[in-house]
Amino acid sequence: MSSIRRVPPRRFLLASAALTSLAAVDVPAALAQQTREPLPPVEVSPAQSRKQARPVGREAQSARRAAARRPTPAPAAPKPVVPTDAAQTPLNTNAIAESASRLGLTVQETPATVEVISAQTMREQGYRTVSEVAQGAVGVTSGDNPAEPAAFSMRGFTNSQINTLYNGIKIGPQNMTSRIIDTANLEAVEFLKGPASLMSGEGAAGGAINLITKQPHTGAIRNEADFSWDSLNSFRAHYGSGGSTNVRGLDYRFDISRASLNGFADDTNTKTFDVSGQLNYRVSDSLKIWGAIEYREDRSKAYWGAPLVAVAFSGSHATTGIVSGNYFNRTDLGAVTIDDRTFNTNYNVLDNRNVAQEVWLRGGFELKLAPDLTLKSQAYGYGADRTWFNNEIEAFDSTNNQVYRERFYVAHSQRLVGNITDLVWDANIAGFDNRMVTTLSSSYLDFVRPGSATFPNDFVSLVDPSRGFYGSLTTKQQTARIDNEALSFEDRLKLTRTFALVGGLRVEHIGLDRNSTDVNGLVKAGFPYSIDWAPVTGRIGYTWDAVPGLTFFSQYATGADVSANNIFLLAPTQPLDLTTSRTYETGVKHLFWDNRAEWSFSAYDIVRKNVYAAAGGMQLNIAGRQESKGVELAASVRPIEPLRLWGNIAYVDARYADYNFVGGSFSGNTPPNVPRIVANAGASYRFFTPWPVELGITGRHVGDRYNTDANVVTMKAYTVADVYAFVDIPRTVFNAVDQARLTFRVRNITDKRYAIWGDPFYPDQILLGAPRTYEISAAFKW
């Protein structure tokens, strides 16, 4: 760990703003693209264009040096971050994912495993929430446990070991800030695997997941509307519009969506509302300014899972194939099961609520300072208010054969401001194409967290419980202020037309100030206190285009994060050190057969040191070291025009090491919610009739998982399948509509009962997956 001088956050933010303002005044050009839209990369060319490329020799190098001495023409319009529907490749490796690199590289050109799920794929696969998107990605699982909605598992790491980004911006630890998000307003979801601190800062030991809202485009105005309803009486509705206005150079995008997703358990649902908009204004060929605003809201009547019950008590109502093992917490349950009488039972109090409101303000510019020099900057502000008011613990007690319940309340008031500024330099160094990006970023986070001072509790019957109400509420308050400043460099050097080195370095400062008061407002012992860290992380790798479309890659990357991302659970006497991680990865990506087939493979080895792990009763254990090794394979092919086949499989061996405590050891155990095997597969066939019809099926297999570090209760492996059929209605039916589609979908067609997730903080209960449901939807574009 290296040291770095602490800069007061407000002064740092003012300096960043002054830098961007001065640049804008000095050069009478205009903002170019939004910060996440890249300029043309050093060499981003389609695979079919590279087929004509000649080997680099002295003549080619001389020509390149001569070209470097000639004035560089103005760049063409930048490529879209996500390819249009017509330009998509089977695995989207022509997409540009800025969560993986600020160099404007495609997925194919990035020396890491990156997966981009486009809006088109989300529509076709029926992904309604980001959690459902994750379940279709390679080796990723997810669970919407109400305490930490939209939790993910990837490459052996879970929850806040994976950064969740919103348009490339981190708002805080996943287990405290993420929410259930509808996909209607999203352009794409990006999955970057392995330590990703270079791109998104601390907290990315397992990778990063980036959610991208829909963006303006230049051209004719396009509108879209979507509606759906399912057999649980859920509904979704969305309207979006975007294109060029009558003002020259001004483009817009606007989306509004509303959803009410009802749960299978009694009196449970999640209601979401999302409004987002953005304006891009191209002042000139060299300057573009932009601004965006978004409001999100979600309200849930939460489902906290089904209690683990003693097999001896359930008798004929005991189930198999959902959980297994022996369990002791409040009482010794012996062999446990899920009682089939609790499949649809809601143990939450009648006045429960789980609510969040979020507001985003973002704005920035892109300015061409010189033919080979570009300045990009964005400033952002984010505010969120969240409330949990629930009965959260439901533990079967074998002494009285009832369910022990315990209430919990917590609220968040979060405010975040920041700035990200990039300086992009394209150069020719000794005849080699080179691109460097220097990034200066700063943010200031203020977090207020009132929470329960007491925890009302009671007992209810296992079957048909009397739900009751929360009861009296007394609170105490905790606060945290986190300032973050970072300077990073990323570079790509093309040694030949087919071989490139890609590397980067990030120097970061993290300052934490905490305070905690009791119910009387008196400061607790050991508070307030402050602590600082200065991690240095980076990445070095290469890509080699062995033949056109076939790319080999390898990388070594490091990451760092605050060892316990839920900083409010740590007492001031507990050590709060920096966790470090490193990964070795190698793989291959192949696009061939005239872009009709694509596959990728990667193998990795990740080690994370100084790990904190969740324990029951809202406690944290020091878990020592976590090791993760695995392989991932994905493929997609269209052998004939009507038929599309795709599939992926991931294997991971994740283990704790040096995880010792008084009375035992969890060394060798697997972290919670980490399956060894995750596999997806699908097929679709399109009938080109006057009204085109497509039939499709998708299947998913998830292996055994544990719900706690103790590894005594197993959530059993499961396999589920969905089927769908849609018909495209010709324009002659709706003259004003260019495209219309009606879809019928059956989710979990076999009505499989299975465990989808376990919250280690609440080890007495398991979240079950949804049973079979039927859905009909309609989509229109004009």
Helices and strands as residue ranges (DSSP letters): H 9-26, H 47-50, H 58-69, G 85-87, G 107-109, E 114-118, H 119-125, H 130-136, E 140-143, E 151-154, E 157-158, G 159-161, E 162-166, E 169-170, H 174-177, E 186-193, H 197-200, E 207-213, E 222-230, E 235-244, E 250-262, E 269-284, E 287-301, E 306-307, E 309-310, H 311-314, G 315-317, E 323-328, E 332-337, G 340-342, E 353-370, E 373-397, E 402-429, E 432-452, E 457-460, E 475-494, E 499-517, E 529-533, E 536-547, E 550-562, G 567-569, E 578-592, E 597-615, E 619-640, E 643-657, E 660-661, E 664-665, E 677-687, E 693-702, E 705-706, E 713-715, E 718-729, E 739-747, E 755-757, E 765-768, E 773-781
